[in-house]
Amino acid sequence: GLNYRNQWPSIEANFTTFSGFIDHFIDSKNSGVGLLFMHDKEGRAGLTSTFIGLQYAYQLRLADNLFFRPGIQVAFYNRNISFTDLTFGDQFDDFGQVIMPTGETFNNTSKNFVDISFGGLFYTPNIWLGVSANHLNTPEQSFDENVTISELPIKFSVHGGVKLRFKSGVMGSGMFSRPQERSLTPTFQYKSQGEFDQFDLGLYLTLEPVIIGAWYRGLPFKTLEGFNNNESVVMLIGFTKRGPEDAFNIGYSYDYTVSNLGSASGGAHEISLSYVWSTRDPRKPPKNVMQIPCPDF
């Protein structure tokens, strides 16, 4: 899979993110392995974060239709910043003009660290509930080796949903016919890191091959430093093409900013692509491995 996101493109404090992943489930071991890459650039000074994460998950069968998959990720981070693109208070004169060199000194413009995350997912054919904890080792992220007060706080997340299935449609005819999914899927996610938290509430309508989604992001009843926690309303449209042994998904979403930044920020644009194919030996009967009913986008 590949994913690209451009947030607030109309202002200098924008974010651009590119990520890619590949994962595989090993039937004989009840295990999943994955590799995740992400590159993120923030703001005018170009703070970049790049990480490569290795993932492992194991599937446990708790009951006939109840499964649990715990998983762990170990990632290597690199962060870089261009301090020369920033201005500091000691550079301004009495009239607000930048005329003096800064007295700030920077020994490092790059920082490397290892990051550990853990999570787990309970699921049935139509319901799922997951929890995760990122940055369990609270790695030190400061560029200054003499500063040890910039630990990356643990981020907690709870997410879940339910897939309400309708009568399937039919694609093709005769021996080539197969069912087309018709479903409605309400979902949610709550995440918290340090003094910040956020709640996402969403709904997906699947009329295969088309998927339509809408999300609200924020906590409207909570304020932080006098600002309401209203972030955005998200609209998504996706297309899926499924065959007997593979599937291709493409999606586009737009975040309409409802915070004080307003629509002048440019919102956020996101494009996702994924391709799934079977590596199972067709001569062997498939194992009864339950697929997670989470949305594809």
LORO-895704 format. One record per residue (C-alpha): residue number from 1; residue in three letters; x, y negated, z. Coordinates in pm, whole numbers, plus 50000, padded with zeros to 5 digits. Example, Ala and Ser with C-alpha at 12.3 -4.5 7.8 and 13.67 -1.06 7.14 Angstrom:
% LORO-895704
<node 1; "ALA"; <51230; 50450; 50780>>
<node 2; "SER"; <51367; 50106; 50714>>
//
This chain:
% LORO-895704
<node 1; "GLY"; <50000; 50000; 50000>>
<node 2; "LEU"; <50092; 49634; 49945>>
<node 3; "ASN"; <49950; 49321; 50107>>
<node 4; "TYR"; <50005; 48946; 50053>>
<node 5; "ARG"; <49863; 48662; 50264>>
<node 6; "ASN"; <49898; 48284; 50226>>
<node 7; "GLN"; <49752; 48094; 50522>>
<node 8; "TRP"; <49696; 47714; 50527>>
<node 9; "PRO"; <49870; 47655; 50191>>
<node 10; "SER"; <49771; 47285; 50185>>
<node 11; "ILE"; <49970; 47184; 50495>>
<node 12; "GLU"; <50336; 47212; 50598>>
<node 13; "ALA"; <50258; 47438; 50894>>
<node 14; "ASN"; <50166; 47725; 50664>>
<node 15; "PHE"; <50232; 48098; 50685>>
<node 16; "THR"; <50309; 48339; 50403>>
<node 17; "THR"; <50328; 48712; 50469>>
<node 18; "PHE"; <50416; 49009; 50252>>
<node 19; "SER"; <50394; 49368; 50371>>
<node 20; "GLY"; <50416; 49718; 50232>>
<node 21; "PHE"; <50365; 50063; 50375>>
<node 22; "ILE"; <50367; 50434; 50300>>
<node 23; "ASP"; <50241; 50713; 50523>>
<node 24; "HIS"; <50180; 51087; 50504>>
<node 25; "PHE"; <49988; 51341; 50711>>
<node 26; "ILE"; <50160; 51679; 50756>>
<node 27; "ASP"; <49881; 51937; 50786>>
<node 28; "SER"; <50097; 52215; 50926>>
<node 29; "LYS"; <50225; 51993; 51208>>
<node 30; "ASN"; <49905; 51794; 51281>>
<node 31; "SER"; <50134; 51493; 51250>>
<node 32; "GLY"; <50144; 51168; 51057>>
<node 33; "VAL"; <50458; 50973; 50967>>
<node 34; "GLY"; <50480; 50624; 50825>>
<node 35; "LEU"; <50711; 50342; 50719>>
<node 36; "LEU"; <50600; 49977; 50745>>
<node 37; "PHE"; <50781; 49671; 50606>>
<node 38; "MET"; <50678; 49309; 50667>>
<node 39; "HIS"; <50829; 48971; 50580>>
<node 40; "ASP"; <50677; 48651; 50720>>
<node 41; "LYS"; <50771; 48284; 50668>>
<node 42; "GLU"; <50640; 48012; 50897>>
<node 43; "GLY"; <50631; 47635; 50863>>
<node 44; "ARG"; <50862; 47369; 50729>>
<node 45; "ALA"; <51181; 47501; 50888>>
<node 46; "GLY"; <51124; 47838; 50726>>
<node 47; "LEU"; <51128; 48060; 51032>>
<node 48; "THR"; <51136; 48405; 50873>>
<node 49; "SER"; <51063; 48733; 51044>>
<node 50; "THR"; <51144; 49062; 50875>>
<node 51; "PHE"; <51088; 49401; 51025>>
<node 52; "ILE"; <51098; 49767; 50927>>
<node 53; "GLY"; <50900; 50003; 51148>>
<node 54; "LEU"; <50903; 50383; 51170>>
<node 55; "GLN"; <50575; 50538; 51288>>
<node 56; "TYR"; <50467; 50876; 51419>>
<node 57; "ALA"; <50119; 51000; 51520>>
<node 58; "TYR"; <49984; 51333; 51639>>
<node 59; "GLN"; <49627; 51457; 51599>>
<node 60; "LEU"; <49454; 51624; 51895>>
<node 61; "ARG"; <49117; 51796; 51861>>
<node 62; "LEU"; <48918; 51726; 52180>>
<node 63; "ALA"; <48584; 51874; 52068>>
<node 64; "ASP"; <48412; 51997; 51750>>
<node 65; "ASN"; <48383; 51644; 51604>>
<node 66; "LEU"; <48599; 51440; 51841>>
<node 67; "PHE"; <48965; 51370; 51774>>
<node 68; "PHE"; <49241; 51162; 51933>>
<node 69; "ARG"; <49553; 51037; 51757>>
<node 70; "PRO"; <49823; 50880; 51976>>
<node 71; "GLY"; <50101; 50704; 51788>>
<node 72; "ILE"; <50428; 50519; 51841>>
<node 73; "GLN"; <50622; 50266; 51633>>
<node 74; "VAL"; <50988; 50173; 51664>>
<node 75; "ALA"; <51078; 49866; 51460>>
<node 76; "PHE"; <51391; 49667; 51384>>
<node 77; "TYR"; <51339; 49288; 51366>>
<node 78; "ASN"; <51546; 49013; 51209>>
<node 79; "ARG"; <51456; 48644; 51252>>
<node 80; "ASN"; <51617; 48351; 51072>>
<node 81; "ILE"; <51558; 47977; 51085>>
<node 82; "SER"; <51695; 47670; 50907>>
<node 83; "PHE"; <51760; 47416; 51184>>
<node 84; "THR"; <51886; 47160; 50930>>
<node 85; "ASP"; <51528; 47115; 50808>>
<node 86; "LEU"; <51411; 47002; 51153>>
<node 87; "THR"; <51429; 46663; 51324>>
<node 88; "PHE"; <51472; 46612; 51699>>
<node 89; "GLY"; <51390; 46328; 51939>>
<node 90; "ASP"; <51749; 46204; 51968>>
<node 91; "GLN"; <51758; 46131; 51592>>
<node 92; "PHE"; <51491; 45858; 51595>>
<node 93; "ASP"; <51558; 45488; 51651>>
<node 94; "ASP"; <51318; 45244; 51823>>
<node 95; "PHE"; <51121; 45203; 51501>>
<node 96; "GLY"; <51067; 45575; 51445>>
<node 97; "GLN"; <51322; 45605; 51165>>
<node 98; "VAL"; <51559; 45900; 51146>>
<node 99; "ILE"; <51904; 45741; 51132>>
<node 100; "MET"; <52121; 45933; 51376>>
<node 101; "PRO"; <52257; 46288; 51375>>
<node 102; "THR"; <52115; 46519; 51637>>
<node 103; "GLY"; <52304; 46609; 51952>>
<node 104; "GLU"; <52153; 46955; 51942>>
<node 105; "THR"; <52393; 47240; 51878>>
<node 106; "PHE"; <52300; 47578; 51738>>
<node 107; "ASN"; <52531; 47874; 51769>>
<node 108; "ASN"; <52298; 48116; 51593>>
<node 109; "THR"; <52045; 48092; 51316>>
<node 110; "SER"; <51968; 48465; 51319>>
<node 111; "LYS"; <51836; 48705; 51582>>
<node 112; "ASN"; <51805; 49085; 51572>>
<node 113; "PHE"; <51615; 49304; 51816>>
<node 114; "VAL"; <51436; 49638; 51849>>
<node 115; "ASP"; <51063; 49644; 51918>>
<node 116; "ILE"; <50852; 49933; 52053>>
<node 117; "SER"; <50475; 49970; 52018>>
<node 118; "PHE"; <50224; 50236; 52116>>
<node 119; "GLY"; <49859; 50303; 52039>>
<node 120; "GLY"; <49586; 50561; 52019>>
<node 121; "LEU"; <49259; 50619; 51836>>
<node 122; "PHE"; <48952; 50820; 51937>>
<node 123; "TYR"; <48721; 50902; 51647>>
<node 124; "THR"; <48434; 51113; 51520>>
<node 125; "PRO"; <48305; 51137; 51160>>
<node 126; "ASN"; <48127; 50800; 51202>>
<node 127; "ILE"; <48266; 50620; 51510>>
<node 128; "TRP"; <48613; 50507; 51617>>
<node 129; "LEU"; <48768; 50325; 51912>>
<node 130; "GLY"; <49136; 50239; 51934>>
<node 131; "VAL"; <49378; 50061; 52166>>
<node 132; "SER"; <49733; 49942; 52108>>
<node 133; "ALA"; <50016; 49765; 52289>>
<node 134; "ASN"; <50284; 49592; 52082>>
<node 135; "HIS"; <50624; 49466; 52205>>
<node 136; "LEU"; <50626; 49701; 52506>>
<node 137; "ASN"; <50994; 49630; 52568>>
<node 138; "THR"; <50929; 49249; 52558>>
<node 139; "PRO"; <51239; 49184; 52342>>
<node 140; "GLU"; <51432; 48861; 52382>>
<node 141; "GLN"; <51379; 48649; 52068>>
<node 142; "SER"; <51575; 48331; 52146>>
<node 143; "PHE"; <51839; 48218; 51896>>
<node 144; "ASP"; <52051; 48089; 52186>>
<node 145; "GLU"; <52246; 48366; 52357>>
<node 146; "ASN"; <52250; 48162; 52680>>
<node 147; "VAL"; <51870; 48144; 52695>>
<node 148; "THR"; <51686; 48445; 52837>>
<node 149; "ILE"; <51341; 48297; 52887>>
<node 150; "SER"; <51198; 48358; 52541>>
<node 151; "GLU"; <51076; 48715; 52569>>
<node 152; "LEU"; <50812; 48828; 52321>>
<node 153; "PRO"; <50500; 48898; 52533>>
<node 154; "ILE"; <50314; 49226; 52507>>
<node 155; "LYS"; <50017; 49205; 52271>>
<node 156; "PHE"; <49716; 49418; 52363>>
<node 157; "SER"; <49444; 49511; 52115>>
<node 158; "VAL"; <49113; 49698; 52128>>
<node 159; "HIS"; <48928; 49774; 51806>>
<node 160; "GLY"; <48640; 49993; 51696>>
<node 161; "GLY"; <48340; 50038; 51474>>
<node 162; "VAL"; <48064; 50262; 51354>>
<node 163; "LYS"; <47980; 50372; 50999>>
<node 164; "LEU"; <47606; 50390; 50929>>
<node 165; "ARG"; <47568; 50615; 50627>>
<node 166; "PHE"; <47278; 50590; 50381>>
<node 167; "LYS"; <47169; 50831; 50110>>
<node 168; "SER"; <47460; 50878; 49871>>
<node 169; "GLY"; <47455; 50769; 49510>>
<node 170; "VAL"; <47578; 50993; 49231>>
<node 171; "MET"; <47860; 50931; 48984>>
<node 172; "GLY"; <47899; 51141; 48672>>
<node 173; "SER"; <47685; 51437; 48573>>
<node 174; "GLY"; <47690; 51815; 48581>>
<node 175; "MET"; <48006; 51975; 48712>>
<node 176; "PHE"; <48177; 51634; 48709>>
<node 177; "SER"; <47923; 51467; 48941>>
<node 178; "ARG"; <48024; 51356; 49289>>
<node 179; "PRO"; <47862; 51149; 49565>>
<node 180; "GLN"; <47912; 50773; 49592>>
<node 181; "GLU"; <47929; 50628; 49941>>
<node 182; "ARG"; <47649; 50399; 50063>>
<node 183; "SER"; <47710; 50266; 50414>>
<node 184; "LEU"; <47704; 49970; 50652>>
<node 185; "THR"; <47995; 49937; 50895>>
<node 186; "PRO"; <48000; 49690; 51186>>
<node 187; "THR"; <48348; 49649; 51337>>
<node 188; "PHE"; <48527; 49448; 51606>>
<node 189; "GLN"; <48875; 49370; 51736>>
<node 190; "TYR"; <48988; 49193; 52052>>
<node 191; "LYS"; <49354; 49099; 52097>>
<node 192; "SER"; <49542; 48922; 52374>>
<node 193; "GLN"; <49901; 48799; 52401>>
<node 194; "GLY"; <50027; 48577; 52683>>
<node 195; "GLU"; <49770; 48303; 52743>>
<node 196; "PHE"; <49611; 48346; 52399>>
<node 197; "ASP"; <49333; 48579; 52294>>
<node 198; "GLN"; <49098; 48620; 52000>>
<node 199; "PHE"; <48791; 48817; 51901>>
<node 200; "ASP"; <48705; 48935; 51549>>
<node 201; "LEU"; <48356; 49056; 51458>>
<node 202; "GLY"; <48293; 49199; 51113>>
<node 203; "LEU"; <48054; 49384; 50886>>
<node 204; "TYR"; <48125; 49590; 50571>>
<node 205; "LEU"; <47870; 49693; 50309>>
<node 206; "THR"; <47989; 49978; 50088>>
<node 207; "LEU"; <47811; 50037; 49759>>
<node 208; "GLU"; <48082; 50240; 49592>>
<node 209; "PRO"; <48273; 50132; 49389>>
<node 210; "VAL"; <48215; 49784; 49544>>
<node 211; "ILE"; <48277; 49684; 49907>>
<node 212; "ILE"; <48164; 49349; 50052>>
<node 213; "GLY"; <48271; 49227; 50395>>
<node 214; "ALA"; <48234; 48931; 50629>>
<node 215; "TRP"; <48415; 48845; 50954>>
<node 216; "TYR"; <48405; 48581; 51224>>
<node 217; "ARG"; <48729; 48511; 51410>>
<node 218; "GLY"; <48738; 48322; 51740>>
<node 219; "LEU"; <48606; 48297; 52097>>
<node 220; "PRO"; <48356; 48007; 52082>>
<node 221; "PHE"; <48279; 48010; 52455>>
<node 222; "LYS"; <48645; 47964; 52552>>
<node 223; "THR"; <48864; 47652; 52523>>
<node 224; "LEU"; <49241; 47615; 52537>>
<node 225; "GLU"; <49392; 47273; 52610>>
<node 226; "GLY"; <49061; 47114; 52518>>
<node 227; "PHE"; <49020; 47292; 52183>>
<node 228; "ASN"; <48741; 47538; 52107>>
<node 229; "ASN"; <48858; 47879; 51996>>
<node 230; "ASN"; <48684; 47881; 51657>>
<node 231; "GLU"; <48926; 47989; 51386>>
<node 232; "SER"; <48763; 48105; 51065>>
<node 233; "VAL"; <48489; 48283; 50874>>
<node 234; "VAL"; <48626; 48548; 50639>>
<node 235; "MET"; <48465; 48680; 50319>>
<node 236; "LEU"; <48596; 48991; 50143>>
<node 237; "ILE"; <48526; 49175; 49822>>
<node 238; "GLY"; <48690; 49501; 49728>>
<node 239; "PHE"; <48684; 49762; 49455>>
<node 240; "THR"; <48758; 50132; 49499>>
<node 241; "LYS"; <48807; 50401; 49238>>
<node 242; "ARG"; <48811; 50756; 49368>>
<node 243; "GLY"; <48899; 51074; 49184>>
<node 244; "PRO"; <48912; 51438; 49294>>
<node 245; "GLU"; <49268; 51405; 49425>>
<node 246; "ASP"; <49340; 51032; 49444>>
<node 247; "ALA"; <49194; 50686; 49515>>
<node 248; "PHE"; <49285; 50327; 49427>>
<node 249; "ASN"; <49170; 50024; 49629>>
<node 250; "ILE"; <49206; 49653; 49558>>
<node 251; "GLY"; <49066; 49375; 49774>>
<node 252; "TYR"; <49060; 48997; 49806>>
<node 253; "SER"; <48959; 48794; 50110>>
<node 254; "TYR"; <48930; 48423; 50183>>
<node 255; "ASP"; <48937; 48266; 50530>>
<node 256; "TYR"; <48727; 47951; 50554>>
<node 257; "THR"; <48880; 47750; 50840>>
<node 258; "VAL"; <48624; 47633; 51098>>
<node 259; "SER"; <48877; 47509; 51355>>
<node 260; "ASN"; <48979; 47142; 51390>>
<node 261; "LEU"; <49222; 47192; 51100>>
<node 262; "GLY"; <48919; 47203; 50872>>
<node 263; "SER"; <48893; 47309; 50509>>
<node 264; "ALA"; <49174; 47067; 50415>>
<node 265; "SER"; <49419; 47331; 50542>>
<node 266; "GLY"; <49337; 47540; 50236>>
<node 267; "GLY"; <49207; 47833; 50439>>
<node 268; "ALA"; <49382; 48162; 50373>>
<node 269; "HIS"; <49403; 48391; 50072>>
<node 270; "GLU"; <49482; 48760; 50104>>
<node 271; "ILE"; <49523; 49034; 49844>>
<node 272; "SER"; <49560; 49405; 49924>>
<node 273; "LEU"; <49638; 49708; 49709>>
<node 274; "SER"; <49655; 50073; 49811>>
<node 275; "TYR"; <49685; 50404; 49633>>
<node 276; "VAL"; <49615; 50742; 49792>>
<node 277; "TRP"; <49702; 51077; 49639>>
<node 278; "SER"; <49692; 51436; 49755>>
<node 279; "THR"; <50010; 51635; 49808>>
<node 280; "ARG"; <49826; 51950; 49920>>
<node 281; "ASP"; <49903; 52275; 49742>>
<node 282; "PRO"; <49580; 52345; 49544>>
<node 283; "ARG"; <49639; 52719; 49587>>
<node 284; "LYS"; <49595; 52691; 49964>>
<node 285; "PRO"; <49261; 52625; 50136>>
<node 286; "PRO"; <49246; 52278; 50296>>
<node 287; "LYS"; <49281; 52252; 50674>>
<node 288; "ASN"; <48986; 52102; 50858>>
<node 289; "VAL"; <49154; 51766; 50922>>
<node 290; "MET"; <48902; 51495; 50999>>
<node 291; "GLN"; <48951; 51170; 50808>>
<node 292; "ILE"; <48929; 50850; 51011>>
<node 293; "PRO"; <48611; 50661; 50909>>
<node 294; "CYS"; <48776; 50314; 50934>>
<node 295; "PRO"; <48728; 50069; 50641>>
<node 296; "ASP"; <48985; 50081; 50361>>
<node 297; "PHE"; <49042; 49701; 50374>>
//
